[in-house]
Amino acid sequence: MNINRKEFLEYSILAVSGIAIAPLSCSQAGGENLELQNMLKEIGNTNSEKERARLLGIALDNPSFSLAEKEIIKQLFYIADRWANGFEKYKNPGSEGNEWDGYLCGFLYDKGAHIVGIDRFFFQQVNERNPFFPLIAFYRSRMLIAHLIQDGGINGSREIREMYINESTRLLRFSEKAFPDNDLIKSYLGKYEAWGDLAEMNRKAPEWANFQRLALEKLKWLVHWWIDNRQISDGQFGGGWGDDVEMWRQWVSILLAFEDEKAVKSQEKLFTGLYNLSKMEKGYTTSMHDVEHTSEEYSDPLTFMLTVQPENPVWEQRALKVLDHIEKIWTGTNNKGYLQFKSTWFNVNRIDLDEKRACDTPYHSRVIQPLMLIWLRSGNERVAAFVKSWLRTWVEATFVEENGKPYGIIPAAIHWPDGKPSGTGKKWWVPENYHTHLYDYPSQQEMMYECFLQAYIITRDEYYIEPLLFIAQKRVLGLGEFEAEEYTEGGLEWCISKLKGKLSQTLFKYRLLTGDTAFDAILNKDTKGYERFIFENDLNSVTQSLEEINKSLSLPKEFYTSEVRWTDRLFSFPTYFNHVLQKPMPKFNSELLFSSLTGNIGSYKILSVSAVKWLTSPVEIAVLTEVNLTDRFEAQIFHFGTKQRKMGARFYNLDIGEYQLYLNTHKSGVFQVSEKEGEIEFTIPSQKLCKLMITKT
């Protein structure tokens, strides 16, 4: 049984189109029809998504049901079949759209590309006495929760968020009474059995090693599940290109910290498929949207592929091709004489110069993200000239007071062509260039500071580091110490308060790269997790953080696999469950896990300082990088297997020269680092904590 989208919409989107549908009464849709009631009970109580869809398909061919009943069954089957069998039946290789074309979530959009919501119904509205209501409630509640997780605008509004939570909870409780054997309903209501660990705790291993290993085992399992059960022939994973290309951010520990050929090949397949699309023929999308969304299909693929295949010229050529568009179409010299992007909205062919949208923003750092990596790796002079000129615009805009913006604060936008440090709105921190608060201060500010830091590290021109040092110096003086609500909105201390949680990693990276300890008092207040461990050798802090990562993967595994509808929300179900559970659960922290393995601090997308890639599989192992300097590296390693393990390491940050390798204080050999990269091989024993130390001779 199959129903096409057009046929479904004719029956079920009438309410959205403004055509009223009278709620069906019990007598109109079932009444005392025991066959119907038994069928619905069987469908609702099964714990197999595919079985629900199969039974609804059978019901469509049952001649004993009325036309009104069959139309509701048809709507239910449409949703159930796509929820259960999207990969098998509805994948669409070669499609060029985003979420609304993805086989995992496209069926949740109407013809106007609007997601089903609290005021949008895919099902006919029936009263609660109708026998179909519990099954409709079961699917509608999950659709509402999926929308809640996906839409930052819903989460950002307490009133709207509570409407979604309250309505989905009401519907789930109604369904639970009708279908007491349905475990998924119980899980959504917080009454679930946690996803158990994939390995046992090892008493010989330190706590941090056990927690990190357990998280890695689950992460690898999930990465491979998505590859095996969701990736189609052209590389897509079902969420649409714009979301699929973001998945690597959550998988970074498997992809970049270890060797996992299957995972890396899956991303290469995805990104190669993307560049085979006609919309990417010129190197950037033809879709017209804001920079946060159009840049995804450029910056994520190229940042990843330039990292894993630095020797392949194709990816650098693609990045430089986009620099043509940046120079010729998207940027220009403003009335103040500085280079800036002309609009927040553009595609490969044109820009949108609507007055409200004509803004450069910190989010434009995503466009130059691959170029920053090329500049860091090769010193490309053309890239350097553009980046330095663009960053100069932002430094200058930082140190002006205009339209209420304080001196020393990076603006939320720079308007084109006048160059004023704000959008068209009355508040400088709300540029009004987008329909949500996506671009409001301090959105993406940390990436701008990372760009400034990289420019300083490469050029040693203190001009570029001044914005970061200004904030750090004000923090030393105690400005912005309290919560932002304590200060005047838009003022200096309000801005600093908003920033303090976002800049500790960048400031720590500055300390690591320069040796400047002038701001240790701030870091002592702001650092946590892995940075706290590096700063004060606080093993409890990193252990607690790794334990939280493991807890974040304790929901039933359906909430990381089959219930996920949007692929940029792989680990986002705590967004919902933290409103349901009595004790909140932590969110998955991919960056912290990656940092503990590699020694990276702050962003790994701009000015990555990852020290190492472990040339081994990410199973039965735990690694805690302790020292990441240009002349020394240290890490603790624990191998959980029953036999000794031969493995290797590739170092990225060590200076060129000769190094001595120590394993548990024993000299194990000498190796050379040439062109800022070196590799070693070594063997570690089974179930014994080891210390690896690399020192320059």
C-alpha positions as CSV (number, residue, x, y, z in Angstrom):
1,M,0.0,0.0,0.0
2,N,1.4,3.4,-1.0
3,I,-0.1,6.9,-0.9
4,N,1.5,9.8,-2.7
5,R,2.0,13.2,-1.1
6,K,-0.6,14.9,-3.4
7,E,-3.3,12.5,-2.4
8,F,-2.5,12.8,1.3
9,L,-2.5,16.5,1.2
10,E,-5.9,16.6,-0.4
11,Y,-7.3,14.7,2.5
12,S,-5.4,16.1,5.4
13,I,-4.2,19.6,4.9
14,L,-7.7,21.1,4.4
15,A,-7.5,22.6,7.8
16,V,-4.2,24.3,7.1
17,S,-5.8,25.7,3.9
18,G,-8.6,27.3,5.8
19,I,-11.3,24.7,5.0
20,A,-13.0,23.6,8.2
21,I,-13.4,19.9,8.9
22,A,-16.1,19.0,11.3
23,P,-14.9,16.7,14.0
24,L,-16.1,13.1,13.4
25,S,-18.4,11.7,16.0
26,C,-18.2,8.3,17.4
27,S,-21.0,7.1,15.2
28,Q,-19.4,8.5,12.1
29,A,-16.0,6.8,12.7
30,G,-16.4,3.6,14.5
31,G,-19.2,3.7,17.0
32,E,-19.7,0.1,18.2
33,N,-17.7,-1.3,15.4
34,L,-15.8,-4.0,17.4
35,E,-13.6,-5.0,14.4
36,L,-12.4,-1.4,14.1
37,Q,-11.8,-1.1,17.9
38,N,-9.9,-4.4,18.0
39,M,-7.8,-3.4,15.0
40,L,-6.9,0.0,16.6
41,K,-6.1,-1.7,19.9
42,E,-3.7,-4.1,18.1
43,I,-2.0,-1.4,16.2
44,G,-1.6,0.9,19.2
45,N,-0.2,-1.8,21.5
46,T,2.4,-3.2,19.1
47,N,6.0,-2.3,19.8
48,S,7.1,-2.6,16.2
49,E,6.9,0.6,14.1
50,K,6.9,-1.5,10.9
51,E,4.1,-3.7,12.2
52,R,1.9,-0.6,12.9
53,A,2.4,0.5,9.4
54,R,1.7,-3.0,8.0
55,L,-1.5,-3.3,10.0
56,L,-2.7,0.1,8.8
57,G,-2.0,-0.8,5.2
58,I,-4.1,-4.0,5.6
59,A,-6.9,-1.9,7.2
60,L,-7.0,0.3,4.1
61,D,-8.1,-2.8,2.0
62,N,-10.7,-3.9,4.5
63,P,-14.2,-3.5,2.8
64,S,-16.0,-3.4,6.1
65,F,-14.8,0.0,7.1
66,S,-16.7,3.1,5.9
67,L,-15.3,5.8,3.6
68,A,-14.9,8.2,6.6
69,E,-13.0,5.6,8.6
70,K,-10.8,4.8,5.6
71,E,-9.8,8.4,5.1
72,I,-8.6,8.6,8.7
73,I,-6.7,5.3,8.2
74,K,-5.2,6.7,5.1
75,Q,-3.8,9.7,6.9
76,L,-2.5,7.5,9.7
77,F,-0.9,5.1,7.2
78,Y,0.8,8.0,5.4
79,I,2.6,9.0,8.6
80,A,3.2,5.6,10.0
81,D,4.6,4.1,6.8
82,R,7.0,7.0,6.3
83,W,8.1,6.9,10.0
84,A,8.8,3.2,9.8
85,N,9.9,2.6,6.2
86,G,11.4,5.8,5.0
87,F,14.8,4.2,4.2
88,E,13.3,1.2,2.5
89,K,10.5,2.9,0.5
90,Y,10.8,6.7,0.3
91,K,14.5,7.5,-0.1
92,N,15.1,9.7,-3.1
93,P,18.7,9.7,-4.4
94,G,19.6,12.8,-6.4
95,S,17.1,15.1,-4.7
96,E,18.6,18.6,-4.2
97,G,16.4,20.0,-1.4
98,N,16.9,20.2,2.3
99,E,14.7,19.1,5.2
100,W,11.5,19.1,3.3
101,D,13.0,16.7,0.7
102,G,14.6,14.4,3.3
103,Y,12.9,11.0,3.6
104,L,13.2,11.1,7.4
105,C,11.4,14.4,8.0
106,G,10.1,15.7,4.6
107,F,6.6,14.2,5.2
108,L,6.3,16.4,8.3
109,Y,6.1,19.6,6.1
110,D,3.1,20.9,4.2
111,K,3.3,22.3,0.7
112,G,4.4,25.7,2.0
113,A,7.4,24.0,3.7
114,H,5.9,24.5,7.2
115,I,6.4,21.9,9.8
116,V,3.4,20.4,11.6
117,G,2.9,22.4,14.7
118,I,0.6,23.3,17.6
119,D,-1.7,25.1,15.2
120,R,-1.1,22.9,12.1
121,F,-2.9,19.5,11.8
122,F,-2.1,16.7,9.5
123,F,-5.0,14.6,10.8
124,Q,-8.7,15.3,10.8
125,Q,-9.6,16.8,14.2
126,V,-11.7,14.2,16.0
127,N,-13.1,14.4,19.5
128,E,-11.6,12.4,22.3
129,R,-14.5,9.8,22.2
130,N,-13.7,8.9,18.7
131,P,-12.0,5.4,18.5
132,F,-9.2,6.9,16.3
133,F,-8.3,9.6,18.7
134,P,-5.7,7.6,20.8
135,L,-3.8,6.6,17.7
136,I,-3.9,10.1,16.2
137,A,-2.7,11.4,19.6
138,F,0.2,8.9,19.5
139,Y,1.5,10.2,16.2
140,R,0.6,13.8,16.7
141,S,2.4,13.9,20.0
142,R,5.6,12.6,18.5
143,M,5.3,15.0,15.6
144,L,5.0,17.9,18.0
145,I,8.0,16.8,20.1
146,A,10.1,16.4,16.9
147,H,9.1,20.0,16.0
148,L,10.0,21.2,19.5
149,I,13.4,19.6,19.3
150,Q,14.1,21.0,15.8
151,D,12.9,24.6,16.2
152,G,15.0,26.9,18.2
153,G,12.3,29.5,18.0
154,I,10.0,27.2,20.0
155,N,12.6,26.4,22.6
156,G,13.5,30.1,22.9
157,S,10.0,31.1,23.9
158,R,8.9,29.8,27.3
159,E,5.2,30.3,26.5
160,I,5.3,28.5,23.2
161,R,7.6,25.7,24.5
162,E,5.2,25.0,27.4
163,M,2.3,24.8,24.9
164,Y,4.1,22.1,23.0
165,I,5.2,20.2,26.1
166,N,1.7,20.3,27.7
167,E,-0.1,19.3,24.6
168,S,2.2,16.4,23.7
169,T,2.1,15.2,27.3
170,R,-1.7,15.3,27.3
171,L,-1.9,13.4,24.0
172,L,0.6,10.8,25.2
173,R,-1.2,10.2,28.5
174,F,-4.4,9.7,26.5
175,S,-2.7,7.2,24.3
176,E,-1.1,5.4,27.2
177,K,-4.5,4.6,28.6
178,A,-5.7,3.1,25.3
179,F,-2.5,1.3,24.6
180,P,-1.0,0.1,27.9
181,D,1.5,-2.3,26.2
182,N,3.1,0.4,24.0
183,D,6.6,0.8,25.5
184,L,7.4,3.8,23.3
185,I,4.6,5.9,24.8
186,K,5.9,5.0,28.3
187,S,9.4,6.1,27.2
188,Y,8.2,9.4,26.0
189,L,6.5,10.0,29.3
190,G,9.8,9.3,31.1
191,K,8.9,5.8,32.3
192,Y,11.6,3.9,30.4
193,E,14.4,1.4,30.9
194,A,17.7,3.2,30.2
195,W,20.0,2.1,27.3
196,G,22.5,-0.1,29.1
197,D,26.3,0.2,28.7
198,L,27.8,-1.8,25.9
199,A,30.7,-2.8,28.1
200,E,31.3,-3.4,31.8
201,M,33.1,-1.1,34.2
202,N,36.7,-2.3,34.6
203,R,37.9,-2.1,38.2
204,K,41.5,-1.8,37.1
205,A,40.8,1.3,35.1
206,P,40.4,4.8,36.5
207,E,36.9,6.3,36.5
208,W,37.6,8.8,33.7
209,A,38.8,5.9,31.5
210,N,35.7,3.8,32.2
211,F,33.3,6.7,31.4
212,Q,35.1,7.8,28.3
213,R,35.3,4.2,27.0
214,L,31.6,3.6,27.6
215,A,30.7,6.8,25.7
216,L,33.0,6.0,22.8
217,E,31.6,2.5,22.5
218,K,28.1,3.9,22.2
219,L,29.1,6.7,19.9
220,K,30.8,4.3,17.5
221,W,27.8,2.0,17.6
222,L,25.5,4.9,16.7
223,V,27.8,6.2,13.9
224,H,27.7,2.7,12.3
225,W,24.0,2.3,12.9
226,W,23.3,5.5,10.9
227,I,25.6,4.5,8.1
228,D,24.1,1.0,7.9
229,N,20.4,2.1,8.3
230,R,20.1,5.6,6.9
231,Q,22.8,6.4,4.3
232,I,21.5,6.0,0.7
233,S,23.4,5.6,-2.6
234,D,24.1,9.3,-3.2
235,G,25.4,9.8,0.4
236,Q,22.4,11.4,2.1
237,F,21.2,10.3,5.5
238,G,17.6,11.3,5.2
239,G,17.5,14.8,6.8
240,G,18.2,16.8,3.7
241,W,21.6,18.0,2.6
242,G,21.7,21.1,4.8
243,D,21.2,18.9,8.0
244,D,23.1,15.8,6.9
245,V,26.3,17.8,6.4
246,E,26.3,18.8,10.1
247,M,26.3,15.2,11.4
248,W,30.1,15.0,11.5
249,R,30.2,17.6,14.2
250,Q,28.7,15.1,16.7
251,W,30.8,12.3,15.3
252,V,34.1,14.2,15.4
253,S,35.7,11.9,18.1
254,I,35.2,8.8,15.9
255,L,36.2,10.6,12.7
256,L,39.2,12.7,13.7
257,A,40.5,11.3,17.0
258,F,40.8,7.6,15.8
259,E,41.0,5.5,12.7
260,D,37.5,4.4,11.6
261,E,37.6,4.0,7.8
262,K,33.9,3.2,7.6
263,A,32.9,6.4,9.3
264,V,35.3,8.6,7.2
265,K,34.2,6.9,3.9
266,S,30.6,7.6,4.8
267,Q,31.4,11.4,5.0
268,E,33.4,11.4,1.9
269,K,30.4,9.7,0.1
270,L,28.1,12.3,1.5
271,F,30.2,15.3,0.5
272,T,31.1,13.9,-2.9
273,G,27.4,13.3,-3.5
274,L,26.7,16.9,-2.5
275,Y,29.1,18.3,-5.0
276,N,27.6,16.2,-7.8
277,L,24.3,18.2,-7.4
278,S,23.5,20.8,-10.0
279,K,22.8,23.4,-7.3
280,M,26.5,23.0,-6.2
281,E,27.9,23.2,-9.8
282,K,29.6,26.6,-9.1
283,G,30.9,25.5,-5.7
284,Y,28.2,27.1,-3.6
285,T,24.4,26.5,-3.4
286,T,21.9,28.2,-5.8
287,S,19.4,28.2,-2.9
288,M,18.6,31.7,-1.6
289,H,18.7,31.9,2.1
290,D,20.6,33.4,5.1
291,V,24.3,32.8,5.5
292,E,23.9,30.4,8.5
293,H,22.0,28.0,6.2
294,T,23.6,28.5,2.8
295,S,27.1,28.1,4.3
296,E,26.4,24.7,5.8
297,E,26.7,22.9,2.5
298,Y,30.1,24.6,1.9
299,S,31.9,25.1,5.2
300,D,31.1,21.7,6.8
301,P,32.1,19.5,3.9
302,L,35.3,21.5,3.1
303,T,36.4,21.9,6.7
304,F,36.1,18.1,7.2
305,M,37.6,17.0,3.9
306,L,40.5,19.5,4.1
307,T,41.3,18.0,7.5
308,V,41.2,14.3,6.6
309,Q,42.5,14.7,3.0
310,P,45.0,17.6,3.1
311,E,46.9,16.1,0.2
312,N,43.8,16.0,-2.1
313,P,43.8,19.3,-4.1
314,V,40.1,19.0,-5.1
315,W,38.9,20.3,-1.7
316,E,41.2,23.3,-1.6
317,Q,40.3,24.1,-5.2
318,R,36.6,24.1,-4.2
319,A,37.2,26.4,-1.3
320,L,39.2,28.9,-3.5
321,K,36.5,28.8,-6.1
322,V,34.1,30.2,-3.5
323,L,36.6,32.9,-2.8
324,D,35.9,34.1,-6.3
325,H,32.2,34.6,-5.4
326,I,33.2,36.3,-2.1
327,E,35.5,38.8,-3.8
328,K,33.3,39.5,-6.9
329,I,29.7,39.3,-5.7
330,W,29.2,39.0,-1.9
331,T,31.6,41.7,-0.5
332,G,32.4,45.3,-1.2
333,T,34.0,48.4,0.3
334,N,31.4,50.2,2.5
335,N,31.0,54.0,3.0
336,K,33.6,53.9,5.8
337,G,36.2,52.4,3.5
338,Y,36.2,48.9,4.9
339,L,35.6,45.5,3.2
340,Q,32.4,43.7,4.3
341,F,29.8,41.2,3.2
342,K,26.9,43.2,1.6
343,S,24.1,40.9,2.9
344,T,23.1,38.2,5.3
345,W,21.1,36.6,2.4
346,F,22.8,35.3,-0.8
347,N,23.5,32.4,-3.0
348,V,26.1,31.6,-5.6
349,N,24.6,34.0,-8.1
350,R,23.3,37.0,-6.3
351,I,22.8,38.8,-3.0
352,D,19.6,40.1,-1.4
353,L,20.0,43.9,-0.8
354,D,16.8,44.4,1.1
355,E,17.6,47.1,3.7
356,K,17.0,44.8,6.7
357,R,19.0,41.9,5.2
358,A,21.9,44.0,4.1
359,C,24.2,43.1,7.0
360,D,27.5,41.4,7.6
361,T,27.4,39.4,10.8
362,P,29.6,37.2,13.0
363,Y,27.8,34.2,11.3
364,H,29.7,35.0,8.1
365,S,32.7,33.5,9.8
366,R,31.2,30.2,8.7
367,V,31.7,31.2,5.0
368,I,35.4,31.8,5.6
369,Q,35.9,28.8,7.9
370,P,37.5,26.6,5.1
371,L,39.6,29.6,4.0
372,M,40.9,30.0,7.6
373,L,42.1,26.4,7.5
374,I,43.9,26.9,4.2
375,W,45.5,30.0,5.5
376,L,46.7,28.2,8.6
377,R,48.0,25.2,6.7
378,S,49.6,26.8,3.6
379,G,49.8,30.5,4.2
380,N,48.0,31.1,0.9
381,E,48.6,34.8,0.2
382,R,45.4,35.5,-1.6
383,V,43.4,34.0,1.3
384,A,45.5,35.9,3.8
385,A,44.9,39.2,2.1
386,F,41.1,38.8,2.1
387,V,40.8,37.4,5.6
388,K,43.0,40.2,7.1
389,S,41.1,42.9,5.3
390,W,37.7,41.5,6.4
391,L,38.8,41.0,10.0
392,R,40.1,44.6,10.0
393,T,36.6,45.7,9.3
394,W,35.4,43.9,12.4
395,V,38.2,45.2,14.6
396,E,37.4,48.7,13.6
397,A,33.7,48.2,14.2
398,T,34.5,46.7,17.6
399,F,36.2,49.9,18.8
400,V,33.6,52.4,17.9
401,E,30.6,53.7,19.9
402,E,27.6,54.1,17.6
403,N,23.9,53.5,17.9
404,G,24.3,52.7,21.5
405,K,26.9,49.9,21.0
406,P,29.6,50.1,23.7
407,Y,33.3,50.6,22.8
408,G,35.2,47.3,22.6
409,I,32.2,45.1,21.8
410,I,31.9,43.2,18.5
411,P,28.6,44.3,17.0
412,A,25.8,41.9,16.1
413,A,25.9,43.2,12.5
414,I,27.6,45.7,10.2
415,H,25.1,47.3,7.9
416,W,25.7,47.8,4.2
417,P,26.6,50.2,2.7
418,D,26.8,52.7,5.5
419,G,29.0,50.5,7.7
420,K,27.2,51.3,10.9
421,P,27.7,48.6,13.7
422,S,24.1,47.5,13.8
423,G,21.1,46.5,11.7
424,T,18.1,48.7,10.9
425,G,16.4,48.1,14.2
426,K,16.4,50.5,17.2
427,K,18.6,48.0,19.3
428,W,22.1,47.5,18.0
429,W,22.1,44.0,19.5
430,V,19.0,42.9,17.5
431,P,19.9,43.3,13.8
432,E,16.4,42.3,12.6
433,N,17.8,40.6,9.5
434,Y,16.1,37.3,10.2
435,H,12.7,36.1,11.4
436,T,14.0,34.6,14.7
437,H,16.7,35.7,17.2
438,L,19.4,33.7,15.4
439,Y,21.6,36.7,14.7
440,D,21.1,38.6,17.9
441,Y,24.1,39.4,20.1
442,P,26.1,37.4,21.2
443,S,25.4,34.8,18.5
444,Q,28.5,33.3,16.9
445,Q,30.7,35.8,18.7
446,E,33.1,33.1,19.9
447,M,33.9,32.2,16.3
448,M,34.9,35.8,15.6
449,Y,37.3,35.8,18.5
450,E,38.7,32.5,17.2
451,C,39.3,34.2,13.8
452,F,41.0,37.2,15.6
453,L,43.2,34.8,17.5
454,Q,44.2,32.9,14.4
455,A,45.1,36.1,12.6
456,Y,47.3,37.1,15.6
457,I,49.0,33.7,15.8
458,I,49.9,33.8,12.1
459,T,50.8,37.5,11.7
460,R,51.8,38.4,15.3
461,D,50.1,41.7,14.7
462,E,48.6,42.7,18.1
463,Y,45.9,44.7,16.3
464,Y,43.9,41.5,15.7
465,I,44.0,40.3,19.3
466,E,42.9,43.6,20.8
467,P,39.1,42.6,20.9
468,L,39.9,39.5,22.9
469,L,42.3,41.2,25.3
470,F,39.8,44.1,25.8
471,I,37.2,41.7,27.1
472,A,39.7,39.8,29.2
473,Q,41.0,42.9,30.8
474,K,37.5,44.1,31.7
475,R,36.8,40.7,33.2
476,V,40.0,41.0,35.4
477,L,38.6,44.3,36.7
478,G,35.3,42.5,37.6
479,L,33.0,43.9,34.9
480,G,30.1,41.6,33.9
481,E,30.6,39.4,36.9
482,F,26.9,38.9,37.5
483,E,24.1,37.5,35.4
484,A,23.1,39.7,32.3
485,E,19.7,40.5,33.8
486,E,21.5,42.5,36.5
487,Y,22.7,45.0,34.0
488,T,21.2,47.5,31.5
489,E,20.4,45.7,28.3
490,G,22.9,46.6,25.5
491,G,25.4,48.1,27.9
492,L,29.0,47.1,28.3
493,E,28.6,45.0,31.4
494,W,25.5,43.3,30.0
495,C,27.6,42.4,26.9
496,I,30.5,41.1,28.9
497,S,28.2,39.0,31.1
498,K,26.7,37.5,28.0
499,L,30.2,36.7,26.7
500,K,32.0,35.3,29.7
501,G,30.7,31.7,29.3
502,K,31.6,31.8,25.6
503,L,35.1,33.1,25.7
504,S,36.9,30.9,28.3
505,Q,37.9,28.3,25.7
506,T,39.2,30.9,23.3
507,L,41.1,32.7,26.1
508,F,42.5,29.3,27.2
509,K,43.7,28.6,23.7
510,Y,45.4,32.0,23.6
511,R,47.2,31.1,26.8
512,L,48.2,27.7,25.4
513,L,49.6,29.2,22.1
514,T,51.3,32.3,23.7
515,G,52.2,31.3,27.2
516,D,50.6,34.5,28.5
517,T,49.2,33.8,32.0
518,A,47.9,37.3,32.6
519,F,44.3,36.2,32.6
520,D,44.6,33.1,34.8
521,A,42.3,34.7,37.4
522,I,39.5,34.6,34.8
523,L,40.3,31.1,33.7
524,N,40.2,30.0,37.3
525,K,36.6,31.2,37.5
526,D,35.3,30.2,34.1
527,T,37.0,26.9,33.1
528,K,35.4,23.6,33.6
529,G,35.6,20.0,32.4
530,Y,38.6,19.2,30.3
531,E,40.0,22.8,30.4
532,R,39.8,22.7,34.2
533,F,41.8,19.5,34.2
534,I,44.5,21.1,32.0
535,F,44.5,24.3,34.1
536,E,44.7,22.8,37.5
537,N,45.2,19.1,37.0
538,D,41.6,18.7,38.3
539,L,41.0,15.1,37.4
540,N,37.6,15.1,39.2
541,S,36.4,17.8,36.8
542,V,37.1,15.9,33.6
543,T,35.9,12.6,35.2
544,Q,32.6,14.3,36.1
545,S,32.3,15.7,32.5
546,L,32.9,12.3,30.9
547,E,30.4,10.7,33.3
548,E,27.8,13.3,32.1
549,I,28.6,12.5,28.5
550,N,27.9,8.8,29.2
551,K,24.7,9.8,31.0
552,S,23.6,11.8,28.0
553,L,23.6,8.5,26.0
554,S,21.3,6.7,28.5
555,L,17.9,7.3,26.9
556,P,16.4,4.3,25.1
557,K,18.5,3.9,21.9
558,E,15.4,4.7,19.8
559,F,15.9,8.4,20.8
560,Y,19.3,8.4,19.1
561,T,18.2,6.3,16.1
562,S,14.7,5.6,14.8
563,E,12.9,8.5,16.6
564,V,15.4,11.1,15.2
565,R,13.7,13.0,12.3
566,W,16.2,15.8,11.7
567,T,19.8,14.8,11.3
568,D,21.2,17.9,12.8
569,R,19.5,16.9,16.0
570,L,21.2,13.5,16.5
571,F,21.6,13.9,20.3
572,S,18.9,16.5,21.0
573,F,16.2,14.5,22.8
574,P,17.3,15.8,26.2
575,T,15.8,19.1,25.0
576,Y,12.4,17.4,25.4
577,F,13.2,15.0,28.3
578,N,14.5,17.7,30.5
579,H,11.0,19.0,30.7
580,V,9.6,15.6,31.5
581,L,12.1,13.9,33.8
582,Q,12.3,15.0,37.5
583,K,16.1,15.0,37.3
584,P,17.5,16.7,34.2
585,M,19.9,14.8,32.1
586,P,23.0,16.4,30.5
587,K,23.3,17.0,26.8
588,F,25.9,15.2,24.7
589,N,29.1,17.2,24.6
590,S,31.0,16.2,21.4
591,E,33.6,18.9,21.8
592,L,34.6,17.9,25.3
593,L,34.9,14.3,24.4
594,F,37.1,15.2,21.4
595,S,39.2,17.5,23.6
596,S,39.9,14.9,26.2
597,L,41.2,12.6,23.4
598,T,43.2,15.0,21.4
599,G,44.1,17.9,23.6
600,N,42.1,20.4,21.5
601,I,40.9,23.5,23.3
602,G,38.0,25.6,22.0
603,S,36.8,25.3,18.4
604,Y,38.2,22.5,16.2
605,K,36.8,24.2,13.1
606,I,38.9,27.4,13.3
607,L,42.5,27.3,14.6
608,S,42.3,23.7,15.8
609,V,45.0,22.8,18.3
610,S,44.3,19.1,18.3
611,A,47.6,17.5,19.2
612,V,47.1,13.9,17.9
613,K,45.2,11.4,16.0
614,W,45.3,7.9,17.5
615,L,46.0,5.3,14.8
616,T,43.8,2.6,16.2
617,S,40.2,1.7,16.5
618,P,37.9,3.7,19.0
619,V,36.9,0.5,20.9
620,E,38.3,-1.0,24.1
621,I,40.4,2.1,24.7
622,A,40.5,5.4,26.7
623,V,42.9,8.3,26.3
624,L,43.4,11.4,28.3
625,T,45.7,14.0,26.8
626,E,47.5,15.9,29.5
627,V,50.1,18.0,27.9
628,N,49.8,19.5,24.4
629,L,52.8,21.8,23.7
630,T,55.0,22.4,20.7
631,D,58.0,20.5,22.3
632,R,56.2,18.0,24.6
633,F,53.2,15.7,24.6
634,E,51.8,13.6,27.4
635,A,48.8,11.3,27.7
636,Q,47.3,8.5,29.8
637,I,46.1,5.5,27.9
638,F,44.2,2.5,29.1
639,H,43.6,-0.6,26.9
640,F,40.6,-2.6,28.0
641,G,41.3,-5.7,25.9
642,T,42.7,-9.0,27.1
643,K,45.8,-8.9,24.9
644,Q,48.5,-6.3,24.4
645,R,47.6,-3.7,21.8
646,K,49.8,-2.4,19.0
647,M,48.8,1.1,18.0
648,G,50.1,4.4,16.7
649,A,49.8,8.2,16.9
650,R,50.1,11.0,14.4
651,F,51.2,14.4,16.0
652,Y,50.1,17.7,14.6
653,N,51.5,20.4,17.0
654,L,55.0,19.3,17.6
655,D,57.8,21.5,16.2
656,I,60.1,20.0,13.6
657,G,62.9,18.1,15.2
658,E,63.9,14.9,17.0
659,Y,61.9,13.5,19.8
660,Q,62.3,10.8,22.5
661,L,59.4,8.5,23.2
662,Y,58.8,7.3,26.7
663,L,56.3,4.7,27.8
664,N,55.8,4.4,31.5
665,T,59.1,6.3,32.0
666,H,61.0,3.7,29.8
667,K,62.7,5.0,26.7
668,S,61.0,3.4,23.7
669,G,62.6,5.0,20.8
670,V,63.4,8.2,18.9
671,F,61.5,9.7,16.0
672,Q,61.5,12.7,13.7
673,V,58.9,15.3,13.1
674,S,59.1,16.9,9.7
675,E,56.8,19.5,8.2
676,K,54.8,19.8,11.5
677,E,53.7,16.1,11.5
678,G,55.2,12.9,12.8
679,E,54.0,9.3,13.5
680,I,55.0,6.7,16.0
681,E,54.1,3.1,16.7
682,F,54.1,1.5,20.1
683,T,52.6,-1.4,22.1
684,I,50.7,-1.1,25.3
685,P,49.8,-3.9,27.8
686,S,46.3,-5.1,28.6
687,Q,44.3,-3.5,31.4
688,K,47.1,-1.4,32.8
689,L,47.2,2.4,32.9
690,C,50.0,3.7,30.7
691,K,51.8,7.0,30.4
692,L,52.9,8.1,27.0
693,M,55.4,11.0,27.0
694,I,57.1,12.7,24.0
695,T,59.9,15.1,24.6
696,K,62.2,17.0,22.2
697,T,65.8,15.9,22.4
